[in-house]
Amino acid sequence: MGSHKKALGALVLYIVTVVFIWSYFSQLKHYHQLHAISQGESFGHMAVFLIIGVTVYTLLIYCALVLYWTNIGRKNIRVR
């Protein structure tokens, strides 16, 4: 039961991160318009790439932890 709580906590943190990234990039266009800053490229593409990167990174960490939590990882690592 404890590992499920950790997984749900990690999922909540991931969702908060994605929402924060998306809201930041959605407001960036208005910020540039208000402060008369020229826009070089579309911020939508940058947001998508950043969210994909965060997703891949999160999945890699989660898979590594799942392998460690199961006996697959513990058999190969010897603690002295």
C-alpha positions, 0 to 999 in steps of 0.5 A: 500500500505504501508504494501506491501512495508514493506512485500517486504522489509522483503522479500528482507532482508530474501533473502539477509540473505539466500544468505549470509548464503549459500555463507558463508558456501560454502566458508568455505570449501576452507578456511579450506583447505587453512589454513590446518584446519581439518573438523569435519563434512559437512558444507552443513548440517549446512547451510541447518539447519541454513536456515530452522531455519531462515525461520521458525523464519521469518514466525513466526514473519510475522504471528504474525505481520499479526495477529496484523495488522488485527483486530484479534490481536487488539481486544484482546489487550487493550491499555489504 
